[in-house]
Amino acid sequence: MDLRQALALFEAALAVPAAQRRAHVATAAAGDDALFANVMALLDAHEASDGFLEPAAAPAAPRELGPYRLIEPLGQGGMGQVWLAERRDGRFEQRVAIKIFASLLGDPDALRRAERERQFLAWLEHPHIARVLDGGSTDAGQPYVVMEYVAGERIDRWCRSRALDPRARVLLFLQVLDAVDAVHRALIIHRDLKPGNILVDTDGRARLLDFGIAKSLDARITGATRTGLMPLTPEYASPEQLLDRPLTTACDLYALGLLLDELLTGHARHAGIPVAELARHIADAPPPALVARADAAALGLA
């Protein structure tokens, strides 16, 4: 499979109405199963690219998962849905976030993704990482992960709405660095660091979320990777991710650099760049000075 061909087809599919994209990609792939699978993975990631907790459609009716009652949807994308829920079983009363993975009954890949995410989060006890609490499968065979509910706001929106000065933004970013350091010490790569996966809670603490495409760097979890292009958020992906090359913790460090750049300028560096051109743009176009890109109003300096 040609990676440029996949990115070009992904770009073209974005111009097609969402309901028609799968058929469009299938026709354009013309029987190339690897091309079809990788473009659909990119489209799934794009649907979820605003982050882990974004507005979603209203629920049709209340539902339950074991001791948890689903209250309202918090977000949805190609990887599944996230719901606000509460546990009421006579022993505990607490609000949680439940991530329900999109899958068909018995889908082994979805089951592996859910189990990996539960295991990754179980290894990570850190004040700036949302904790895992429980997990299981729905009656329809959809795996789910129960996590600590973080009532908060995306880190970029938190900074804008409070017009934080650059020093305050850097101090908040240092909390994110501390969380990612803990992730890397556990020999895990997050692979999807972006503003939508980092919330700031009501106490002003940054909280890292969503380990749905994380990767283990050792042998504790087998089958954590597959051949072909992995799901990613193109605007925050490292060159290695865009070029489908072996990954190290450096891909997270690259995403952290983009995050800091965005927090200090008020703009996402790669916004608006066609996906098929991103890898070349990163290699050939040196970034302009931060001061030249800073939005004084967004930083509270105007």
Summary of the structure (lengths in Angstrom):
residues: 302
radius of gyration: 19.4
end to end distance: 49.2
largest distance: 60.4
contacts: 922
relative contact order: 0.12
helix: 40%
strand: 19%
